[in-house]
Amino acid sequence: MIRCLNAFTIILYSLTGLSFGNSVHQSPSTLLNHTGESVQLSCSHNIPNYDTILWYQQPQEGNGMKLIGRVYFNNPEMEGEKRFNMSGDGRRQAFLHIDKLEAEDSCTYFCAVTKHGSADSLPG
């Protein structure tokens, strides 16, 4: 992980409970931005009947993951962080928008896909 004064790296990984090969994609894979800037992350999949995309954040220090929110069909549901925003369609592609990056946003971000009703069984 790159560490710079007034800059940080956001690293993305896709996370899914089942193995579907290359069915879940995140982009970009790595970002280096400065505090105060905004970022948009993308997660897409082609898994039939999956209708929910979830976003998780894992801080640099610590092993736990925090659920940022989910997009069920066209309905984003945030878990509280007001600088974060989501859009898209859980059946295909969703975006995580981070306005005015802060130092604590230097994390690993995971995207997961699931069927509605099983989202609560994922770590969060």
ABEGO torsion letter per residue (X at the ends): XBBBBGBBBBBBBBBBABBAEAABBBOBABBBBBBGBBBBBBBBBABBGBABBBBBBBBABEABBBBAEBBBEABBBBAGBAABBBBEBAAABBBBBBBGBBAAABBBBBBBBBBBGAAAABBX
